[in-house]
Amino acid sequence: MGDSAKHRILLVNDDGIDAPGMQILERLARELSDDVWVVAPDENRSGASHSISFKSYMRVKEVGHQRYAVSGTPIECALLAIHELITDRKPTLCLSGINRGPNLAEDSSYSGTIAGAREAAQLGIPAIALSQVFAHGENRFTVGQEKKIHWETSERWGLPVLKRLLDIEWQPNAFLNVNFPGVPPEQVRGMKLTTHGQRPPGCYVPEARVDEEGESCYQVLLAYRDGDKHPESDLQAIHDNYVSVTPMQLDLTHHPFREALLESFLGNTFSR
């Protein structure tokens, strides 16, 4: 990745431009480069995944030097930044986060934080998604509910992790997903290269509620269950108090399944 001081760094997130994680990430990014741009949603867009709003307008408000609040999703922030707002030279690095809560295992399917990094990667920009996991034992909560979170762990470990990752040669069509464990920084045991874990089905569940006006409604709850115990998984690394670093790819093809399908299709055609 070369000399980090020469990077033009784009920061995006899904928690909103004023979120605590973005404030930490901006401080970390300015330790790496003097050329930092923040283009983030004007409000919380958690769970936005890779959504895009074709039928609505996006409003952009400049809120500081090279800082823009966007009435859009994380990937729309990345698109606007790269195509419209940063015009003289494209970013050389995108950092997405720091998310309030985990982005492990199947969380990645719903995460706007990971989507922001993935969109940048699709546009040819090296990208890292970063998340701060909640404390151990807080495995069931309403989305948006306040929980104890050790932001000091992201602040303490963020820069060493980023410097380590920026000092290696990256593969094309890939990006990185980093999770900081939900413990105080002195309890972190180091950094582990991990695989994408998997929890049992049913970690995201709708629950019946009654709103402020007495009307019946539903709200999604997170009911995390113990998952993949593979020693190389992101879930296991976080359980063991390591910073988890998972390489992710743009290619969603399940290659072993494809090979099996090719064998089953031998001698057959799809014509009627």
PELIN-V749351 format. One record per residue. N is the residue number from 0. PSI is psi in degrees with one decimal (999 if undefined). Layout:
N_PSI + N_PSI
//
This chain:
0_-18.6 + 1_-165.6 + 2_116.0 + 3_-27.0 + 4_-19.7 + 5_-0.9 + 6_145.4 + 7_113.3 + 8_125.7 + 9_130.4 + 10_129.2 + 11_169.6 + 12_-175.6 + 13_-6.0 + 14_-8.6 + 15_152.7 + 16_-25.6 + 17_8.4 + 18_149.9 + 19_-39.0 + 20_-35.4 + 21_-37.0 + 22_-41.4 + 23_-45.3 + 24_-37.8 + 25_-39.8 + 26_-41.7 + 27_-43.5 + 28_-36.4 + 29_-14.8 + 30_-19.9 + 31_-31.6 + 32_153.5 + 33_-6.6 + 34_84.6 + 35_131.7 + 36_135.5 + 37_119.1 + 38_103.8 + 39_160.1 + 40_148.3 + 41_-7.7 + 42_173.9 + 43_127.1 + 44_32.1 + 45_140.7 + 46_10.8 + 47_-17.4 + 48_-140.4 + 49_38.7 + 50_152.3 + 51_144.6 + 52_90.8 + 53_-25.7 + 54_9.6 + 55_155.5 + 56_152.0 + 57_131.8 + 58_138.4 + 59_129.4 + 60_124.1 + 61_121.6 + 62_8.5 + 63_-179.5 + 64_115.2 + 65_33.6 + 66_125.8 + 67_133.6 + 68_131.9 + 69_135.1 + 70_64.8 + 71_-175.6 + 72_168.6 + 73_-40.5 + 74_-28.5 + 75_-34.2 + 76_-44.7 + 77_-43.5 + 78_-47.4 + 79_-43.8 + 80_-48.2 + 81_-34.7 + 82_-28.7 + 83_-40.6 + 84_-33.6 + 85_91.7 + 86_-30.3 + 87_-32.1 + 88_127.5 + 89_155.0 + 90_149.6 + 91_-5.1 + 92_138.3 + 93_128.9 + 94_127.3 + 95_122.8 + 96_-149.0 + 97_123.7 + 98_144.4 + 99_92.8 + 100_169.4 + 101_151.3 + 102_72.7 + 103_154.4 + 104_-128.5 + 105_-7.7 + 106_-32.0 + 107_-24.0 + 108_-27.6 + 109_-14.8 + 110_123.8 + 111_-28.4 + 112_-49.8 + 113_-36.3 + 114_-39.3 + 115_-42.4 + 116_-40.5 + 117_-39.4 + 118_-42.5 + 119_-42.7 + 120_-38.5 + 121_-26.6 + 122_12.1 + 123_15.6 + 124_124.6 + 125_136.9 + 126_147.9 + 127_127.0 + 128_137.0 + 129_137.8 + 130_145.4 + 131_114.6 + 132_149.9 + 133_166.7 + 134_152.2 + 135_144.6 + 136_-13.6 + 137_72.9 + 138_4.3 + 139_121.1 + 140_156.1 + 141_138.9 + 142_129.3 + 143_-13.2 + 144_142.7 + 145_134.8 + 146_155.4 + 147_130.1 + 148_131.8 + 149_76.5 + 150_-27.1 + 151_-21.8 + 152_-44.6 + 153_-41.2 + 154_-40.1 + 155_-41.9 + 156_-13.2 + 157_-49.4 + 158_-47.2 + 159_-39.8 + 160_-46.8 + 161_-43.9 + 162_-39.7 + 163_-43.3 + 164_-32.0 + 165_-7.2 + 166_5.2 + 167_164.8 + 168_128.4 + 169_149.5 + 170_149.6 + 171_159.2 + 172_34.5 + 173_159.9 + 174_175.9 + 175_144.4 + 176_115.6 + 177_131.6 + 178_130.2 + 179_133.3 + 180_155.5 + 181_54.8 + 182_163.1 + 183_152.8 + 184_-32.4 + 185_-13.4 + 186_-6.0 + 187_131.3 + 188_-4.8 + 189_-156.8 + 190_139.9 + 191_138.7 + 192_126.0 + 193_169.6 + 194_166.0 + 195_114.2 + 196_-177.6 + 197_126.7 + 198_164.3 + 199_157.8 + 200_150.7 + 201_19.3 + 202_-19.8 + 203_115.2 + 204_140.6 + 205_141.2 + 206_134.8 + 207_136.5 + 208_173.5 + 209_125.0 + 210_-175.9 + 211_-23.1 + 212_9.1 + 213_9.4 + 214_145.0 + 215_141.8 + 216_179.8 + 217_150.4 + 218_139.4 + 219_131.0 + 220_149.6 + 221_122.3 + 222_70.5 + 223_137.7 + 224_155.6 + 225_134.8 + 226_-143.9 + 227_117.7 + 228_13.2 + 229_133.0 + 230_-17.2 + 231_2.2 + 232_157.8 + 233_-37.4 + 234_-42.4 + 235_-40.5 + 236_-44.9 + 237_-39.7 + 238_-35.9 + 239_9.7 + 240_35.9 + 241_151.6 + 242_126.3 + 243_129.9 + 244_111.3 + 245_117.2 + 246_132.5 + 247_157.2 + 248_157.1 + 249_-29.9 + 250_114.0 + 251_4.3 + 252_133.5 + 253_94.9 + 254_-41.6 + 255_-39.9 + 256_-39.6 + 257_-42.6 + 258_-39.9 + 259_-40.4 + 260_-38.5 + 261_-41.1 + 262_-40.0 + 263_-23.7 + 264_-6.6 + 265_128.3 + 266_-2.2 + 267_159.7 + 268_167.3 + 269_-0.1 + 270_152.0 + 271_999
//
